[in-house]
Amino acid sequence: MPEKIFRRPLRLPALLAAIALVAAACGNDSSDDTATPPADEGTASEVDRCQINQDAGTITFVTGFDFAAAAGIAEVIVADANGYFDELCLDVEIQPGFAPSNGAIVIEGQAQFGMAGSFSELVNNNVAGEGDLVAVLHWGRTAIEAIVLPEGNDATGFDGLCGGLVGIKGDLPYSLQAAVALSGAERSCFDEVLLDGFDPLAHLELGIDALPVYKSNEINTLDNAGVDYTLLDPLDFDVPSSFGIPFTTQSFIDENPTVVEDVVRALIKGYEAAAADPDATVAAAFEHIDAAGNPLFLAQEAELFRWRIESGLIADLAPDGVGVGIPDTELLGAEIQAMVDAGVFSELPDWESMVDADIAAGLYDGTTLAWPS
């Protein structure tokens, strides 16, 4: 992606390095003792950034599924609980929401950051709402959705759904639409029935031939109940997909580059802490869940399962030598092309303008996140 000139200020590590070089050069000039900068000059940029972040006021982050311990949500909860936003002089308020409607909330300026269930969802929000949402992090490099085939269904691929009855909760997830298209089949080859609720046991009792599920949710219910099933996982079929996509808007990036950098910095640090301690992550999530009255009746055991599955997928698919969370533009582009193939988009959208990998990449020294002293 072409570099956007004057997009954001000199990044903190580079700025501190430049100050150090100036200090060294001045120190070698013995003819002028006053040229040596004071000992605390290296922290001046941090003071400036702190003031900039404070002046931005409250930054609202709207979640994609209440306060669940999911990618795109867990890291902001942990960053808040561990004081990472406070350390960067940021006032971040976490607001419960639901994807994809949270995209419209950010587009309309009611919140500054949000979480998309996938990059396809973000792009569709932009196309449908003429928005300027931009993905700033990319956690999941595969689909979080899959198809459960009840015992007796011997399909071995997504084309095997043809001729059957598929239970749908709202709509067929983007990743599964892509999986069907890439299998050579068309969505019209199977019948669909709208389902009520989220109980996979009740859904399978209806006699459907296939059930779309989240690998980090319904699978846990089925396993605990001892139900036999087969899983059609897009990961096993190399379907380009994603999950857990934090975003903001291009206009907010342009107006608040330092704030955006430091929010992303805190989210990365929050993810690292969340992945390292799942139990603490779920405990932090339930402080918010319980305070809000737990309207979705989320359970701690289920949320622990959710976070372990999602953080495990993120870790398993993370490429070597790359800082965690840096968007993979090649993979994201392949995902959107699959959406065109599936008929979700009539033509290829300008998806490249909807992701900024440079923000996260600029916060790393190799694979180590730079954090102000």
matplotlib code that plots the C-alpha trace (Angstrom):
import matplotlib.pyplot as plt

x = [0.0, 1.4, 2.8, 0.5, 2.7, 2.3, -0.1, 1.2, 4.0, 7.4, 7.0, 8.2, 11.1, 12.4, 12.0, 13.9, 16.7, 17.0, 17.2, 19.9, 22.0, 21.7, 22.8, 25.8, 26.8, 26.6, 28.4, 31.4, 31.7, 33.9, 34.0, 30.5, 29.4, 25.9, 25.2, 24.7, 20.9, 19.5, 19.1, 15.3, 15.1, 14.5, 11.1, 9.8, 8.1, 6.3, 5.0, 3.8, 2.1, 0.5, -1.0, -2.2, -4.0, -5.5, -6.8, -8.6, -11.0, -13.0, -12.4, -15.3, -14.7, -17.9, -17.6, -18.8, -20.6, -21.3, -18.3, -17.6, -14.0, -13.5, -10.8, -11.4, -13.0, -10.7, -7.7, -9.5, -11.0, -7.6, -5.9, -8.4, -8.1, -4.3, -4.1, -2.4, -4.7, -4.0, -0.2, -0.6, -2.9, -5.9, -9.4, -11.1, -14.7, -15.8, -19.4, -21.2, -22.4, -23.1, -21.4, -22.1, -24.3, -21.4, -19.8, -22.6, -22.1, -18.5, -19.3, -21.8, -19.2, -21.0, -17.9, -14.3, -13.2, -15.0, -14.6, -15.7, -16.4, -14.4, -12.7, -15.5, -18.0, -16.0, -15.8, -19.5, -20.3, -18.3, -19.9, -23.5, -23.1, -20.6, -18.3, -14.5, -13.9, -10.2, -9.0, -6.0, -5.4, -5.9, -6.1, -7.7, -6.2, -8.9, -12.6, -14.1, -17.2, -17.7, -20.5, -21.7, -23.0, -25.1, -24.4, -25.4, -24.5, -21.4, -20.6, -16.9, -16.9, -18.9, -20.4, -21.9, -24.4, -26.2, -29.6, -29.9, -31.5, -29.2, -30.3, -29.4, -29.2, -29.8, -27.6, -24.9, -21.6, -19.3, -16.6, -19.1, -20.5, -16.9, -16.3, -19.4, -18.3, -14.8, -16.0, -17.6, -21.2, -23.8, -25.7, -28.9, -28.1, -29.4, -32.5, -32.3, -34.5, -34.2, -33.6, -34.6, -32.2, -28.7, -29.1, -27.3, -28.9, -32.4, -31.4, -30.1, -33.3, -35.2, -33.8, -31.7, -28.7, -26.2, -25.8, -23.4, -21.6, -18.8, -15.9, -15.4, -19.1, -21.6, -18.9, -18.4, -22.1, -22.2, -19.0, -20.3, -23.5, -21.7, -23.3, -21.6, -21.0, -18.6, -17.1, -16.6, -13.9, -12.9, -9.4, -9.1, -10.1, -7.8, -10.6, -9.2, -11.0, -10.5, -12.0, -11.4, -10.8, -10.5, -11.2, -11.6, -12.3, -9.9, -11.1, -10.3, -6.8, -6.2, -7.3, -5.8, -2.7, -1.0, -4.1, -4.8, -1.2, -1.4, -4.8, -3.4, -0.3, -2.4, -4.6, -1.6, -0.2, -3.7, -3.8, -0.4, -1.5, -4.9, -3.3, -0.8, -3.5, -6.9, -8.4, -7.6, -9.0, -12.3, -12.4, -11.9, -14.6, -17.0, -16.5, -18.1, -20.6, -21.9, -21.9, -24.2, -26.6, -25.4, -28.3, -26.9, -26.6, -22.9, -21.1, -17.6, -16.7, -18.1, -16.2, -13.0, -13.5, -14.2, -11.0, -8.8, -10.0, -9.7, -6.4, -5.2, -6.1, -4.4, -1.2, -1.2, -1.5, 0.7, 3.7, 7.2, 9.1, 5.9, 4.5, 1.2, -1.9, -0.2, -2.7, -1.9, -3.0, -2.4, -4.7, -7.3, -7.3, -7.8, -10.7, -12.5, -11.9, -13.5, -16.5, -16.7, -16.6, -19.4, -21.6, -21.5, -19.9, -20.9, -17.4, -14.2, -14.4, -11.5, -10.6, -7.0, -8.2, -10.0, -6.9, -3.8, -1.0, 1.5, 0.1, 0.7, 3.9, 5.4, 4.9, 7.3, 11.0, 11.1, 8.4, 8.8, 6.2, 7.7, 6.3, 7.1, 9.3]
y = [0.0, 3.4, 5.4, 8.2, 11.3, 13.5, 10.9, 10.8, 12.3, 10.7, 7.5, 7.5, 5.0, 6.9, 10.2, 9.1, 7.6, 10.9, 12.8, 10.4, 11.0, 14.8, 14.4, 12.3, 14.8, 17.7, 15.8, 15.4, 19.2, 20.1, 23.8, 24.4, 22.8, 24.3, 22.2, 19.1, 18.7, 18.3, 14.7, 14.7, 16.1, 12.6, 12.4, 15.7, 13.9, 11.6, 14.7, 16.1, 12.9, 12.7, 16.2, 15.4, 12.3, 14.1, 16.9, 14.3, 13.7, 10.5, 7.9, 5.4, 1.8, -0.1, -3.8, -6.5, -8.8, -7.3, -7.8, -11.3, -12.6, -12.6, -11.3, -7.6, -7.2, -9.0, -6.8, -3.6, -4.9, -6.0, -2.8, -0.9, -3.2, -3.2, 0.6, 0.6, 3.4, 5.4, 5.0, 6.6, 9.4, 8.1, 8.2, 5.2, 4.2, 0.7, 0.5, -2.8, -3.3, -5.9, -6.4, -5.3, -2.5, -1.1, -0.1, 2.4, 3.8, 4.6, 5.8, 8.3, 9.5, 8.2, 6.1, 6.4, 2.7, -0.6, -4.3, -6.1, -9.8, -10.0, -7.8, -8.7, -7.3, -4.0, -3.6, -4.3, -1.7, 0.8, -0.1, -0.1, 3.0, 4.9, 4.9, 5.3, 2.5, 1.4, -1.8, -1.0, -4.5, -8.1, -10.8, -13.9, -15.1, -17.6, -18.0, -18.3, -19.8, -23.4, -25.8, -28.6, -31.7, -33.8, -37.5, -39.3, -36.5, -37.8, -34.6, -34.1, -30.5, -27.4, -28.5, -31.4, -28.9, -28.9, -30.5, -30.2, -27.9, -25.4, -23.6, -19.9, -17.4, -14.1, -14.8, -17.2, -15.8, -14.3, -16.9, -19.7, -17.9, -17.8, -21.5, -22.5, -20.4, -21.7, -25.2, -24.6, -24.6, -21.8, -20.8, -21.5, -25.2, -25.7, -24.6, -22.3, -22.0, -19.2, -20.3, -18.7, -18.5, -19.8, -23.3, -25.7, -28.7, -27.4, -26.5, -29.9, -31.5, -29.7, -32.2, -29.7, -31.1, -28.4, -25.7, -22.7, -22.2, -20.3, -22.6, -20.7, -21.0, -23.7, -26.3, -26.2, -26.8, -29.8, -31.3, -31.0, -32.7, -35.6, -34.9, -36.5, -34.3, -33.5, -30.1, -28.4, -25.8, -23.1, -23.4, -27.0, -25.8, -22.8, -20.3, -16.8, -15.4, -13.3, -12.5, -10.0, -6.7, -3.5, -0.4, 3.3, 5.8, 7.4, 10.8, 10.1, 8.8, 12.0, 14.3, 12.3, 10.3, 10.3, 9.2, 6.4, 5.2, 5.0, 3.3, 0.7, 0.4, -0.2, -2.8, -4.8, -4.8, -5.7, -8.6, -9.9, -9.8, -11.4, -14.2, -14.9, -15.1, -16.4, -16.7, -13.0, -12.0, -13.7, -12.2, -8.7, -9.3, -10.4, -7.2, -5.4, -8.2, -8.3, -4.5, -4.4, -7.0, -9.8, -9.4, -12.3, -14.7, -15.3, -17.9, -17.8, -21.3, -20.6, -17.4, -19.1, -21.6, -18.8, -16.9, -20.0, -21.1, -17.6, -16.8, -20.2, -19.8, -16.4, -17.8, -20.9, -18.9, -16.0, -15.8, -15.9, -12.7, -10.5, -8.4, -9.8, -7.9, -6.3, -6.6, -9.0, -7.1, -10.0, -12.3, -9.6, -8.9, -12.5, -12.6, -9.7, -11.3, -14.5, -12.3, -11.1, -14.7, -15.5, -12.6, -10.6, -7.7, -7.1, -5.7, -5.5, -2.7, -0.4, -2.6, -1.3, 2.1, 0.2, -1.2, 0.5, -1.9, 0.8, 2.0, -1.3, -2.1, 1.2, 0.4, -2.6, -3.1, -6.4, -8.4, -6.3, -3.7, -0.3, 1.2, 4.6, 4.7]
z = [0.0, -0.9, 2.0, 3.1, 3.5, 6.6, 7.9, 11.5, 13.6, 13.9, 15.9, 19.5, 19.1, 16.1, 17.8, 20.9, 18.7, 16.9, 20.2, 21.3, 18.2, 18.7, 22.3, 21.3, 18.7, 21.1, 23.7, 21.4, 21.0, 24.0, 22.9, 24.1, 27.4, 27.1, 24.0, 26.1, 26.5, 30.0, 31.3, 31.0, 27.4, 26.0, 27.8, 26.3, 23.4, 25.9, 27.7, 24.4, 23.5, 26.9, 26.5, 23.0, 24.3, 27.2, 25.0, 22.8, 25.7, 26.0, 23.3, 23.0, 21.9, 21.0, 21.2, 18.7, 21.2, 24.6, 26.9, 25.8, 26.1, 22.3, 20.0, 19.4, 22.8, 25.3, 24.6, 25.2, 28.5, 29.7, 28.5, 30.6, 33.6, 33.6, 33.3, 29.8, 28.6, 31.7, 31.2, 27.8, 29.1, 27.3, 28.6, 26.9, 27.6, 26.6, 25.4, 24.8, 21.2, 18.5, 15.2, 12.5, 13.8, 15.7, 12.4, 11.8, 15.3, 14.5, 11.0, 12.6, 15.1, 18.2, 19.0, 17.8, 17.7, 17.3, 16.5, 13.4, 13.3, 10.1, 7.5, 5.1, 7.6, 7.9, 4.1, 3.7, 6.4, 4.4, 1.1, 2.5, 4.7, 2.5, 5.5, 6.0, 8.5, 8.6, 10.2, 12.4, 13.8, 12.5, 15.1, 13.6, 10.3, 9.6, 10.1, 13.6, 12.0, 10.8, 9.8, 12.1, 10.3, 12.6, 12.9, 9.7, 7.4, 5.4, 3.5, 3.1, 1.7, 1.5, -1.8, 0.1, 1.6, -1.7, -1.6, 2.2, 4.7, 6.5, 9.6, 9.5, 12.4, 10.7, 7.7, 6.5, 7.8, 5.3, 5.7, 5.0, 2.0, 0.7, 1.5, -0.5, -3.4, -3.4, -3.3, -6.7, -5.4, -5.2, -2.1, -4.0, -4.1, -0.6, 1.3, 4.3, 7.4, 9.9, 13.5, 16.8, 19.7, 20.0, 21.4, 19.0, 20.8, 20.1, 16.5, 15.6, 17.0, 14.2, 11.7, 9.8, 7.7, 8.7, 11.3, 11.1, 14.4, 16.1, 16.8, 20.1, 21.2, 20.2, 19.9, 23.6, 24.2, 21.8, 23.3, 26.9, 25.9, 24.2, 20.8, 17.8, 14.8, 11.9, 11.5, 8.1, 9.0, 6.4, 7.8, 6.5, 3.0, 2.9, 2.7, 3.2, 6.2, 9.4, 12.8, 15.5, 13.5, 15.6, 13.6, 13.6, 10.8, 8.3, 9.4, 13.0, 12.0, 10.0, 12.8, 15.7, 14.5, 17.9, 19.7, 17.2, 17.5, 21.3, 21.4, 19.0, 21.2, 24.3, 22.5, 21.4, 25.0, 26.2, 23.8, 25.0, 28.6, 27.8, 25.9, 28.7, 31.4, 30.2, 33.7, 34.5, 31.1, 31.8, 35.3, 33.9, 31.3, 34.0, 36.0, 33.0, 32.3, 35.9, 36.2, 33.2, 34.5, 32.2, 29.7, 27.5, 30.5, 29.6, 31.8, 33.0, 31.8, 28.3, 28.1, 29.2, 26.4, 23.9, 24.8, 24.8, 21.4, 19.8, 21.3, 20.4, 16.8, 16.8, 18.2, 16.0, 12.8, 13.7, 11.2, 12.6, 12.9, 12.6, 15.4, 16.6, 15.3, 12.3, 9.4, 6.7, 3.6, 1.2, 3.2, 3.7, 0.0, -0.8, 1.6, -0.2, -3.6, -2.2, -1.3, -4.9, -6.0, -3.6, -4.9, -1.7, -3.6, -7.3, -7.9, -6.0, -3.5, -2.7, 0.2, 0.4, 1.6, 4.5, 6.2, 7.6, 8.5, 9.0, 12.3, 14.1, 12.3, 13.3, 17.0, 16.9, 17.2, 15.4, 17.3, 20.5, 21.2, 21.9, 25.2, 26.6, 29.6]

ax = plt.figure().add_subplot(projection="3d")
ax.plot(x, y, z, "-o")
ax.set_aspect("equal")
plt.show()
